[in-house]
Amino acid sequence: YAEYSAGVRAEYGHLDDDTWRIGRSAVLRSLLARPALFVTAGGIERFEHTARANLTAELAALSAGG
């Protein structure tokens, strides 16, 4: 996940850090507000917990200014 999120940041490298943190945090909060990140029961069962943990950790890092 760290490699993925670094890639997303690179894709938006034209944004300054404050703008990036605000926008990315909004996206992460939106995803976390969903009842489920995955559509299938198998996806939810296999990946939901880890995916939510990754999103929550990234959001915490962004909130801390990282």
PDB file of N, CA, C, O and CB in Angstrom:
ATOM      1  N   TYR A   1       0.822  -1.180   0.000  1.00  0.00           N
ATOM      2  CA  TYR A   1       0.000   0.000   0.000  1.00  0.00           C
ATOM      3  C   TYR A   1       0.873   1.253   0.000  1.00  0.00           C
ATOM      4  O   TYR A   1       0.525   2.250  -0.634  1.00  0.00           O
ATOM      5  CB  TYR A   1      -0.939  -0.007   1.200  1.00  0.00           C
ATOM      6  N   ALA A   2       1.982   1.209   0.694  1.00  0.00           N
ATOM      7  CA  ALA A   2       2.876   2.374   0.727  1.00  0.00           C
ATOM      8  C   ALA A   2       3.363   2.738  -0.677  1.00  0.00           C
ATOM      9  O   ALA A   2       3.432   3.913  -1.038  1.00  0.00           O
ATOM     10  CB  ALA A   2       4.081   2.098   1.645  1.00  0.00           C
ATOM     11  N   GLU A   3       3.698   1.718  -1.456  1.00  0.00           N
ATOM     12  CA  GLU A   3       4.143   1.968  -2.838  1.00  0.00           C
ATOM     13  C   GLU A   3       3.008   2.575  -3.663  1.00  0.00           C
ATOM     14  O   GLU A   3       3.224   3.511  -4.433  1.00  0.00           O
ATOM     15  CB  GLU A   3       4.640   0.653  -3.500  1.00  0.00           C
ATOM     16  N   TYR A   4       1.813   2.041  -3.497  1.00  0.00           N
ATOM     17  CA  TYR A   4       0.644   2.568  -4.203  1.00  0.00           C
ATOM     18  C   TYR A   4       0.403   4.032  -3.830  1.00  0.00           C
ATOM     19  O   TYR A   4       0.234   4.874  -4.712  1.00  0.00           O
ATOM     20  CB  TYR A   4      -0.606   1.722  -3.881  1.00  0.00           C
ATOM     21  N   SER A   5       0.386   4.342  -2.533  1.00  0.00           N
ATOM     22  CA  SER A   5       0.085   5.719  -2.120  1.00  0.00           C
ATOM     23  C   SER A   5       1.191   6.690  -2.553  1.00  0.00           C
ATOM     24  O   SER A   5       0.915   7.849  -2.861  1.00  0.00           O
ATOM     25  CB  SER A   5      -0.102   5.787  -0.593  1.00  0.00           C
ATOM     26  N   ALA A   6       2.442   6.215  -2.576  1.00  0.00           N
ATOM     27  CA  ALA A   6       3.530   7.056  -3.083  1.00  0.00           C
ATOM     28  C   ALA A   6       3.329   7.335  -4.571  1.00  0.00           C
ATOM     29  O   ALA A   6       3.621   8.432  -5.046  1.00  0.00           O
ATOM     30  CB  ALA A   6       4.905   6.380  -2.842  1.00  0.00           C
ATOM     31  N   GLY A   7       2.834   6.350  -5.299  1.00  0.00           N
ATOM     32  CA  GLY A   7       2.546   6.541  -6.713  1.00  0.00           C
ATOM     33  C   GLY A   7       1.433   7.544  -6.944  1.00  0.00           C
ATOM     34  O   GLY A   7       1.499   8.354  -7.869  1.00  0.00           O
ATOM     35  N   VAL A   8       0.407   7.491  -6.102  1.00  0.00           N
ATOM     36  CA  VAL A   8      -0.692   8.459  -6.208  1.00  0.00           C
ATOM     37  C   VAL A   8      -0.155   9.863  -5.933  1.00  0.00           C
ATOM     38  O   VAL A   8      -0.502  10.815  -6.632  1.00  0.00           O
ATOM     39  CB  VAL A   8      -1.849   8.107  -5.215  1.00  0.00           C
ATOM     40  N   ARG A   9       0.694   9.984  -4.913  1.00  0.00           N
ATOM     41  CA  ARG A   9       1.275  11.304  -4.602  1.00  0.00           C
ATOM     42  C   ARG A   9       2.095  11.812  -5.776  1.00  0.00           C
ATOM     43  O   ARG A   9       2.025  12.993  -6.115  1.00  0.00           O
ATOM     44  CB  ARG A   9       2.156  11.233  -3.331  1.00  0.00           C
ATOM     45  N   ALA A  10       2.874  10.930  -6.402  1.00  0.00           N
ATOM     46  CA  ALA A  10       3.689  11.330  -7.555  1.00  0.00           C
ATOM     47  C   ALA A  10       2.808  11.794  -8.710  1.00  0.00           C
ATOM     48  O   ALA A  10       3.149  12.736  -9.425  1.00  0.00           O
ATOM     49  CB  ALA A  10       4.586  10.166  -8.012  1.00  0.00           C
ATOM     50  N   GLU A  11       1.671  11.122  -8.883  1.00  0.00           N
ATOM     51  CA  GLU A  11       0.742  11.507  -9.944  1.00  0.00           C
ATOM     52  C   GLU A  11       0.222  12.926  -9.735  1.00  0.00           C
ATOM     53  O   GLU A  11      -0.072  13.636 -10.697  1.00  0.00           O
ATOM     54  CB  GLU A  11      -0.428  10.524 -10.009  1.00  0.00           C
ATOM     55  N   TYR A  12       0.113  13.326  -8.489  1.00  0.00           N
ATOM     56  CA  TYR A  12      -0.362  14.667  -8.154  1.00  0.00           C
ATOM     57  C   TYR A  12       0.784  15.553  -7.665  1.00  0.00           C
ATOM     58  O   TYR A  12       0.581  16.457  -6.855  1.00  0.00           O
ATOM     59  CB  TYR A  12      -1.460  14.590  -7.087  1.00  0.00           C
ATOM     60  N   GLY A  13       1.973  15.286  -8.162  1.00  0.00           N
ATOM     61  CA  GLY A  13       3.158  16.016  -7.751  1.00  0.00           C
ATOM     62  C   GLY A  13       3.113  17.505  -8.039  1.00  0.00           C
ATOM     63  O   GLY A  13       3.878  18.277  -7.462  1.00  0.00           O
ATOM     64  N   HIS A  14       2.224  17.909  -8.927  1.00  0.00           N
ATOM     65  CA  HIS A  14       2.099  19.326  -9.254  1.00  0.00           C
ATOM     66  C   HIS A  14       1.410  20.115  -8.128  1.00  0.00           C
ATOM     67  O   HIS A  14       1.417  21.346  -8.136  1.00  0.00           O
ATOM     68  CB  HIS A  14       1.322  19.491 -10.560  1.00  0.00           C
ATOM     69  N   LEU A  15       0.820  19.404  -7.168  1.00  0.00           N
ATOM     70  CA  LEU A  15       0.141  20.084  -6.053  1.00  0.00           C
ATOM     71  C   LEU A  15       1.106  20.326  -4.901  1.00  0.00           C
ATOM     72  O   LEU A  15       1.964  19.490  -4.616  1.00  0.00           O
ATOM     73  CB  LEU A  15      -1.065  19.258  -5.564  1.00  0.00           C
ATOM     74  N   ASP A  16       0.965  21.463  -4.244  1.00  0.00           N
ATOM     75  CA  ASP A  16       1.770  21.695  -3.047  1.00  0.00           C
ATOM     76  C   ASP A  16       1.276  20.768  -1.931  1.00  0.00           C
ATOM     77  O   ASP A  16       0.178  20.218  -2.011  1.00  0.00           O
ATOM     78  CB  ASP A  16       1.697  23.195  -2.604  1.00  0.00           C
ATOM     79  N   ASP A  17       2.091  20.605  -0.902  1.00  0.00           N
ATOM     80  CA  ASP A  17       1.786  19.634   0.153  1.00  0.00           C
ATOM     81  C   ASP A  17       0.461  19.905   0.861  1.00  0.00           C
ATOM     82  O   ASP A  17      -0.292  18.970   1.131  1.00  0.00           O
ATOM     83  CB  ASP A  17       2.897  19.623   1.167  1.00  0.00           C
ATOM     84  N   ASP A  18       0.168  21.157   1.164  1.00  0.00           N
ATOM     85  CA  ASP A  18      -1.092  21.461   1.860  1.00  0.00           C
ATOM     86  C   ASP A  18      -2.308  21.118   1.008  1.00  0.00           C
ATOM     87  O   ASP A  18      -3.270  20.533   1.505  1.00  0.00           O
ATOM     88  CB  ASP A  18      -1.138  22.938   2.250  1.00  0.00           C
ATOM     89  N   THR A  19      -2.270  21.477  -0.263  1.00  0.00           N
ATOM     90  CA  THR A  19      -3.379  21.164  -1.164  1.00  0.00           C
ATOM     91  C   THR A  19      -3.532  19.657  -1.296  1.00  0.00           C
ATOM     92  O   THR A  19      -4.648  19.139  -1.286  1.00  0.00           O
ATOM     93  CB  THR A  19      -3.159  21.806  -2.550  1.00  0.00           C
ATOM     94  N   TRP A  20      -2.412  18.953  -1.420  1.00  0.00           N
ATOM     95  CA  TRP A  20      -2.437  17.498  -1.508  1.00  0.00           C
ATOM     96  C   TRP A  20      -3.088  16.887  -0.261  1.00  0.00           C
ATOM     97  O   TRP A  20      -3.985  16.052  -0.371  1.00  0.00           O
ATOM     98  CB  TRP A  20      -1.011  16.950  -1.689  1.00  0.00           C
ATOM     99  N   ARG A  21      -2.636  17.304   0.912  1.00  0.00           N
ATOM    100  CA  ARG A  21      -3.177  16.730   2.151  1.00  0.00           C
ATOM    101  C   ARG A  21      -4.680  16.956   2.272  1.00  0.00           C
ATOM    102  O   ARG A  21      -5.416  16.054   2.672  1.00  0.00           O
ATOM    103  CB  ARG A  21      -2.467  17.330   3.363  1.00  0.00           C
ATOM    104  N   ILE A  22      -5.130  18.143   1.932  1.00  0.00           N
ATOM    105  CA  ILE A  22      -6.562  18.449   2.020  1.00  0.00           C
ATOM    106  C   ILE A  22      -7.361  17.570   1.052  1.00  0.00           C
ATOM    107  O   ILE A  22      -8.359  16.962   1.438  1.00  0.00           O
ATOM    108  CB  ILE A  22      -6.816  19.946   1.718  1.00  0.00           C
ATOM    109  N   GLY A  23      -6.926  17.508  -0.181  1.00  0.00           N
ATOM    110  CA  GLY A  23      -7.644  16.734  -1.196  1.00  0.00           C
ATOM    111  C   GLY A  23      -7.596  15.238  -0.944  1.00  0.00           C
ATOM    112  O   GLY A  23      -8.622  14.562  -1.019  1.00  0.00           O
ATOM    113  N   ARG A  24      -6.416  14.716  -0.647  1.00  0.00           N
ATOM    114  CA  ARG A  24      -6.286  13.276  -0.408  1.00  0.00           C
ATOM    115  C   ARG A  24      -7.057  12.865   0.845  1.00  0.00           C
ATOM    116  O   ARG A  24      -7.691  11.810   0.869  1.00  0.00           O
ATOM    117  CB  ARG A  24      -4.801  12.883  -0.271  1.00  0.00           C
ATOM    118  N   SER A  25      -7.003  13.693   1.876  1.00  0.00           N
ATOM    119  CA  SER A  25      -7.753  13.391   3.098  1.00  0.00           C
ATOM    120  C   SER A  25      -9.248  13.322   2.817  1.00  0.00           C
ATOM    121  O   SER A  25      -9.941  12.462   3.361  1.00  0.00           O
ATOM    122  CB  SER A  25      -7.470  14.443   4.177  1.00  0.00           C
ATOM    123  N   ALA A  26      -9.744  14.208   1.984  1.00  0.00           N
ATOM    124  CA  ALA A  26     -11.167  14.192   1.626  1.00  0.00           C
ATOM    125  C   ALA A  26     -11.526  12.901   0.902  1.00  0.00           C
ATOM    126  O   ALA A  26     -12.573  12.310   1.165  1.00  0.00           O
ATOM    127  CB  ALA A  26     -11.520  15.406   0.748  1.00  0.00           C
ATOM    128  N   VAL A  27     -10.667  12.465  -0.001  1.00  0.00           N
ATOM    129  CA  VAL A  27     -10.913  11.211  -0.726  1.00  0.00           C
ATOM    130  C   VAL A  27     -10.924  10.038   0.252  1.00  0.00           C
ATOM    131  O   VAL A  27     -11.811   9.186   0.193  1.00  0.00           O
ATOM    132  CB  VAL A  27      -9.838  10.988  -1.826  1.00  0.00           C
ATOM    133  N   LEU A  28      -9.949   9.993   1.142  1.00  0.00           N
ATOM    134  CA  LEU A  28      -9.870   8.885   2.095  1.00  0.00           C
ATOM    135  C   LEU A  28     -11.069   8.867   3.034  1.00  0.00           C
ATOM    136  O   LEU A  28     -11.621   7.801   3.310  1.00  0.00           O
ATOM    137  CB  LEU A  28      -8.582   8.974   2.903  1.00  0.00           C
ATOM    138  N   ARG A  29     -11.476  10.026   3.525  1.00  0.00           N
ATOM    139  CA  ARG A  29     -12.662  10.090   4.396  1.00  0.00           C
ATOM    140  C   ARG A  29     -13.908   9.621   3.650  1.00  0.00           C
ATOM    141  O   ARG A  29     -14.759   8.939   4.221  1.00  0.00           O
ATOM    142  CB  ARG A  29     -12.872  11.527   4.924  1.00  0.00           C
ATOM    143  N   SER A  30     -14.012   9.983   2.390  1.00  0.00           N
ATOM    144  CA  SER A  30     -15.147   9.552   1.575  1.00  0.00           C
ATOM    145  C   SER A  30     -15.171   8.029   1.428  1.00  0.00           C
ATOM    146  O   SER A  30     -16.224   7.404   1.559  1.00  0.00           O
ATOM    147  CB  SER A  30     -15.092  10.216   0.190  1.00  0.00           C
ATOM    148  N   LEU A  31     -14.020   7.447   1.159  1.00  0.00           N
ATOM    149  CA  LEU A  31     -13.949   5.991   1.049  1.00  0.00           C
ATOM    150  C   LEU A  31     -14.286   5.318   2.375  1.00  0.00           C
ATOM    151  O   LEU A  31     -15.035   4.341   2.406  1.00  0.00           O
ATOM    152  CB  LEU A  31     -12.558   5.562   0.583  1.00  0.00           C
ATOM    153  N   LEU A  32     -13.740   5.833   3.458  1.00  0.00           N
ATOM    154  CA  LEU A  32     -13.984   5.233   4.769  1.00  0.00           C
ATOM    155  C   LEU A  32     -15.434   5.369   5.217  1.00  0.00           C
ATOM    156  O   LEU A  32     -15.893   4.590   6.053  1.00  0.00           O
ATOM    157  CB  LEU A  32     -13.079   5.861   5.798  1.00  0.00           C
ATOM    158  N   ALA A  33     -16.153   6.331   4.685  1.00  0.00           N
ATOM    159  CA  ALA A  33     -17.563   6.531   5.047  1.00  0.00           C
ATOM    160  C   ALA A  33     -18.473   5.508   4.361  1.00  0.00           C
ATOM    161  O   ALA A  33     -19.629   5.349   4.753  1.00  0.00           O
ATOM    162  CB  ALA A  33     -18.008   7.952   4.677  1.00  0.00           C
ATOM    163  N   ARG A  34     -17.970   4.831   3.365  1.00  0.00           N
ATOM    164  CA  ARG A  34     -18.775   3.816   2.668  1.00  0.00           C
ATOM    165  C   ARG A  34     -19.046   2.645   3.607  1.00  0.00           C
ATOM    166  O   ARG A  34     -18.224   2.330   4.468  1.00  0.00           O
ATOM    167  CB  ARG A  34     -18.054   3.322   1.375  1.00  0.00           C
ATOM    168  N   PRO A  35     -20.193   2.005   3.440  1.00  0.00           N
ATOM    169  CA  PRO A  35     -20.467   0.823   4.264  1.00  0.00           C
ATOM    170  C   PRO A  35     -19.483  -0.317   3.983  1.00  0.00           C
ATOM    171  O   PRO A  35     -19.167  -1.104   4.876  1.00  0.00           O
ATOM    172  CB  PRO A  35     -21.896   0.341   4.025  1.00  0.00           C
ATOM    173  N   ALA A  36     -19.005  -0.401   2.747  1.00  0.00           N
ATOM    174  CA  ALA A  36     -18.016  -1.409   2.362  1.00  0.00           C
ATOM    175  C   ALA A  36     -17.183  -0.855   1.216  1.00  0.00           C
ATOM    176  O   ALA A  36     -17.687  -0.115   0.371  1.00  0.00           O
ATOM    177  CB  ALA A  36     -18.703  -2.756   1.954  1.00  0.00           C
ATOM    178  N   LEU A  37     -15.913  -1.215   1.193  1.00  0.00           N
ATOM    179  CA  LEU A  37     -15.022  -0.786   0.122  1.00  0.00           C
ATOM    180  C   LEU A  37     -15.099  -1.727  -1.072  1.00  0.00           C
ATOM    181  O   LEU A  37     -14.775  -1.344  -2.196  1.00  0.00           O
ATOM    182  CB  LEU A  37     -13.589  -0.702   0.629  1.00  0.00           C
ATOM    183  N   PHE A  38     -15.526  -2.945  -0.826  1.00  0.00           N
ATOM    184  CA  PHE A  38     -15.591  -3.967  -1.859  1.00  0.00           C
ATOM    185  C   PHE A  38     -17.043  -4.323  -2.131  1.00  0.00           C
ATOM    186  O   PHE A  38     -17.911  -4.140  -1.277  1.00  0.00           O
ATOM    187  CB  PHE A  38     -14.789  -5.219  -1.448  1.00  0.00           C
ATOM    188  N   VAL A  39     -17.297  -4.831  -3.321  1.00  0.00           N
ATOM    189  CA  VAL A  39     -18.663  -5.114  -3.741  1.00  0.00           C
ATOM    190  C   VAL A  39     -19.065  -6.558  -3.427  1.00  0.00           C
ATOM    191  O   VAL A  39     -20.209  -6.830  -3.063  1.00  0.00           O
ATOM    192  CB  VAL A  39     -18.817  -4.842  -5.234  1.00  0.00           C
ATOM    193  N   THR A  40     -18.124  -7.461  -3.570  1.00  0.00           N
ATOM    194  CA  THR A  40     -18.456  -8.860  -3.374  1.00  0.00           C
ATOM    195  C   THR A  40     -18.232  -9.288  -1.925  1.00  0.00           C
ATOM    196  O   THR A  40     -17.426  -8.700  -1.204  1.00  0.00           O
ATOM    197  CB  THR A  40     -17.634  -9.728  -4.310  1.00  0.00           C
ATOM    198  N   ALA A  41     -18.950 -10.307  -1.524  1.00  0.00           N
ATOM    199  CA  ALA A  41     -18.788 -10.842  -0.168  1.00  0.00           C
ATOM    200  C   ALA A  41     -17.360 -11.346   0.045  1.00  0.00           C
ATOM    201  O   ALA A  41     -16.780 -11.157   1.114  1.00  0.00           O
ATOM    202  CB  ALA A  41     -19.799 -11.982   0.089  1.00  0.00           C
ATOM    203  N   GLY A  42     -16.802 -11.986  -0.982  1.00  0.00           N
ATOM    204  CA  GLY A  42     -15.429 -12.470  -0.875  1.00  0.00           C
ATOM    205  C   GLY A  42     -14.424 -11.344  -0.703  1.00  0.00           C
ATOM    206  O   GLY A  42     -13.493 -11.451   0.095  1.00  0.00           O
ATOM    207  N   GLY A  43     -14.611 -10.273  -1.445  1.00  0.00           N
ATOM    208  CA  GLY A  43     -13.727  -9.112  -1.310  1.00  0.00           C
ATOM    209  C   GLY A  43     -13.820  -8.493   0.064  1.00  0.00           C
ATOM    210  O   GLY A  43     -12.813  -8.124   0.668  1.00  0.00           O
ATOM    211  N   ILE A  44     -15.035  -8.386   0.547  1.00  0.00           N
ATOM    212  CA  ILE A  44     -15.234  -7.831   1.886  1.00  0.00           C
ATOM    213  C   ILE A  44     -14.569  -8.726   2.917  1.00  0.00           C
ATOM    214  O   ILE A  44     -13.849  -8.249   3.794  1.00  0.00           O
ATOM    215  CB  ILE A  44     -16.737  -7.670   2.201  1.00  0.00           C
ATOM    216  N   GLU A  45     -14.811 -10.014   2.809  1.00  0.00           N
ATOM    217  CA  GLU A  45     -14.272 -10.960   3.789  1.00  0.00           C
ATOM    218  C   GLU A  45     -12.746 -10.999   3.764  1.00  0.00           C
ATOM    219  O   GLU A  45     -12.108 -11.040   4.816  1.00  0.00           O
ATOM    220  CB  GLU A  45     -14.826 -12.356   3.531  1.00  0.00           C
ATOM    221  N   ARG A  46     -12.165 -10.986   2.575  1.00  0.00           N
ATOM    222  CA  ARG A  46     -10.714 -11.141   2.444  1.00  0.00           C
ATOM    223  C   ARG A  46      -9.930  -9.860   2.605  1.00  0.00           C
ATOM    224  O   ARG A  46      -8.813  -9.886   3.121  1.00  0.00           O
ATOM    225  CB  ARG A  46     -10.397 -11.726   1.128  1.00  0.00           C
ATOM    226  N   PHE A  47     -10.489  -8.724   2.174  1.00  0.00           N
ATOM    227  CA  PHE A  47      -9.675  -7.518   2.052  1.00  0.00           C
ATOM    228  C   PHE A  47     -10.153  -6.304   2.849  1.00  0.00           C
ATOM    229  O   PHE A  47      -9.376  -5.374   3.066  1.00  0.00           O
ATOM    230  CB  PHE A  47      -9.601  -7.146   0.639  1.00  0.00           C
ATOM    231  N   GLU A  48     -11.390  -6.293   3.281  1.00  0.00           N
ATOM    232  CA  GLU A  48     -11.980  -5.087   3.884  1.00  0.00           C
ATOM    233  C   GLU A  48     -11.186  -4.578   5.083  1.00  0.00           C
ATOM    234  O   GLU A  48     -10.861  -3.392   5.155  1.00  0.00           O
ATOM    235  CB  GLU A  48     -13.408  -5.370   4.311  1.00  0.00           C
ATOM    236  N   HIS A  49     -10.878  -5.455   6.007  1.00  0.00           N
ATOM    237  CA  HIS A  49     -10.192  -5.030   7.231  1.00  0.00           C
ATOM    238  C   HIS A  49      -8.828  -4.392   6.914  1.00  0.00           C
ATOM    239  O   HIS A  49      -8.507  -3.313   7.412  1.00  0.00           O
ATOM    240  CB  HIS A  49     -10.005  -6.233   8.180  1.00  0.00           C
ATOM    241  N   THR A  50      -8.052  -5.064   6.095  1.00  0.00           N
ATOM    242  CA  THR A  50      -6.725  -4.550   5.744  1.00  0.00           C
ATOM    243  C   THR A  50      -6.827  -3.242   4.964  1.00  0.00           C
ATOM    244  O   THR A  50      -6.066  -2.309   5.216  1.00  0.00           O
ATOM    245  CB  THR A  50      -5.951  -5.589   4.924  1.00  0.00           C
ATOM    246  N   ALA A  51      -7.751  -3.170   4.031  1.00  0.00           N
ATOM    247  CA  ALA A  51      -7.915  -1.952   3.238  1.00  0.00           C
ATOM    248  C   ALA A  51      -8.302  -0.770   4.132  1.00  0.00           C
ATOM    249  O   ALA A  51      -7.755   0.324   3.994  1.00  0.00           O
ATOM    250  CB  ALA A  51      -8.980  -2.163   2.144  1.00  0.00           C
ATOM    251  N   ARG A  52      -9.236  -0.997   5.037  1.00  0.00           N
ATOM    252  CA  ARG A  52      -9.629   0.084   5.958  1.00  0.00           C
ATOM    253  C   ARG A  52      -8.472   0.495   6.862  1.00  0.00           C
ATOM    254  O   ARG A  52      -8.295   1.680   7.147  1.00  0.00           O
ATOM    255  CB  ARG A  52     -10.825  -0.352   6.814  1.00  0.00           C
ATOM    256  N   ALA A  53      -7.699  -0.464   7.305  1.00  0.00           N
ATOM    257  CA  ALA A  53      -6.530  -0.139   8.133  1.00  0.00           C
ATOM    258  C   ALA A  53      -5.526   0.705   7.342  1.00  0.00           C
ATOM    259  O   ALA A  53      -4.967   1.666   7.872  1.00  0.00           O
ATOM    260  CB  ALA A  53      -5.853  -1.433   8.647  1.00  0.00           C
ATOM    261  N   ASN A  54      -5.298   0.350   6.084  1.00  0.00           N
ATOM    262  CA  ASN A  54      -4.381   1.128   5.242  1.00  0.00           C
ATOM    263  C   ASN A  54      -4.880   2.552   5.033  1.00  0.00           C
ATOM    264  O   ASN A  54      -4.114   3.506   5.166  1.00  0.00           O
ATOM    265  CB  ASN A  54      -4.194   0.443   3.889  1.00  0.00           C
ATOM    266  N   LEU A  55      -6.156   2.698   4.707  1.00  0.00           N
ATOM    267  CA  LEU A  55      -6.723   4.034   4.492  1.00  0.00           C
ATOM    268  C   LEU A  55      -6.671   4.865   5.764  1.00  0.00           C
ATOM    269  O   LEU A  55      -6.348   6.052   5.727  1.00  0.00           O
ATOM    270  CB  LEU A  55      -8.167   3.930   3.996  1.00  0.00           C
ATOM    271  N   THR A  56      -6.991   4.237   6.887  1.00  0.00           N
ATOM    272  CA  THR A  56      -6.981   4.940   8.170  1.00  0.00           C
ATOM    273  C   THR A  56      -5.567   5.390   8.534  1.00  0.00           C
ATOM    274  O   THR A  56      -5.375   6.503   9.024  1.00  0.00           O
ATOM    275  CB  THR A  56      -7.553   4.041   9.280  1.00  0.00           C
ATOM    276  N   ALA A  57      -4.584   4.532   8.297  1.00  0.00           N
ATOM    277  CA  ALA A  57      -3.190   4.892   8.583  1.00  0.00           C
ATOM    278  C   ALA A  57      -2.715   6.029   7.689  1.00  0.00           C
ATOM    279  O   ALA A  57      -2.023   6.936   8.150  1.00  0.00           O
ATOM    280  CB  ALA A  57      -2.277   3.676   8.406  1.00  0.00           C
ATOM    281  N   GLU A  58      -3.084   5.982   6.411  1.00  0.00           N
ATOM    282  CA  GLU A  58      -2.689   7.067   5.512  1.00  0.00           C
ATOM    283  C   GLU A  58      -3.343   8.375   5.932  1.00  0.00           C
ATOM    284  O   GLU A  58      -2.701   9.425   5.919  1.00  0.00           O
ATOM    285  CB  GLU A  58      -3.063   6.730   4.059  1.00  0.00           C
ATOM    286  N   LEU A  59      -4.601   8.315   6.301  1.00  0.00           N
ATOM    287  CA  LEU A  59      -5.308   9.524   6.747  1.00  0.00           C
ATOM    288  C   LEU A  59      -4.657  10.089   8.005  1.00  0.00           C
ATOM    289  O   LEU A  59      -4.504  11.304   8.130  1.00  0.00           O
ATOM    290  CB  LEU A  59      -6.800   9.217   7.011  1.00  0.00           C
ATOM    291  N   ALA A  60      -4.277   9.229   8.928  1.00  0.00           N
ATOM    292  CA  ALA A  60      -3.605   9.683  10.150  1.00  0.00           C
ATOM    293  C   ALA A  60      -2.285  10.353   9.822  1.00  0.00           C
ATOM    294  O   ALA A  60      -1.951  11.389  10.397  1.00  0.00           O
ATOM    295  CB  ALA A  60      -3.374   8.511  11.110  1.00  0.00           C
ATOM    296  N   ALA A  61      -1.530   9.766   8.897  1.00  0.00           N
ATOM    297  CA  ALA A  61      -0.248  10.352   8.500  1.00  0.00           C
ATOM    298  C   ALA A  61      -0.451  11.719   7.843  1.00  0.00           C
ATOM    299  O   ALA A  61       0.309  12.653   8.099  1.00  0.00           O
ATOM    300  CB  ALA A  61       0.499   9.406   7.539  1.00  0.00           C
ATOM    301  N   LEU A  62      -1.459  11.831   7.010  1.00  0.00           N
ATOM    302  CA  LEU A  62      -1.746  13.122   6.375  1.00  0.00           C
ATOM    303  C   LEU A  62      -2.171  14.159   7.405  1.00  0.00           C
ATOM    304  O   LEU A  62      -1.804  15.329   7.307  1.00  0.00           O
ATOM    305  CB  LEU A  62      -2.837  12.965   5.311  1.00  0.00           C
ATOM    306  N   SER A  63      -2.939  13.727   8.380  1.00  0.00           N
ATOM    307  CA  SER A  63      -3.404  14.639   9.428  1.00  0.00           C
ATOM    308  C   SER A  63      -2.262  15.123  10.302  1.00  0.00           C
ATOM    309  O   SER A  63      -2.300  16.223  10.854  1.00  0.00           O
ATOM    310  CB  SER A  63      -4.454  13.960  10.290  1.00  0.00           C
ATOM    311  N   ALA A  64      -1.235  14.272  10.417  1.00  0.00           N
ATOM    312  CA  ALA A  64      -0.058  14.633  11.208  1.00  0.00           C
ATOM    313  C   ALA A  64       0.928  15.474  10.405  1.00  0.00           C
ATOM    314  O   ALA A  64       1.978  15.875  10.907  1.00  0.00           O
ATOM    315  CB  ALA A  64       0.636  13.377  11.722  1.00  0.00           C
ATOM    316  N   GLY A  65       0.571  15.735   9.148  1.00  0.00           N
ATOM    317  CA  GLY A  65       1.431  16.567   8.309  1.00  0.00           C
ATOM    318  C   GLY A  65       2.423  15.791   7.477  1.00  0.00           C
ATOM    319  O   GLY A  65       3.321  16.371   6.867  1.00  0.00           O
ATOM    320  N   GLY A  66       2.264  14.467   7.451  1.00  0.00           N
ATOM    321  CA  GLY A  66       3.228  13.646   6.733  1.00  0.00           C
ATOM    322  C   GLY A  66       2.858  13.291   5.348  1.00  0.00           C
ATOM    323  O   GLY A  66       3.614  12.599   4.666  1.00  0.00           O
TER     324      GLY A  66
END
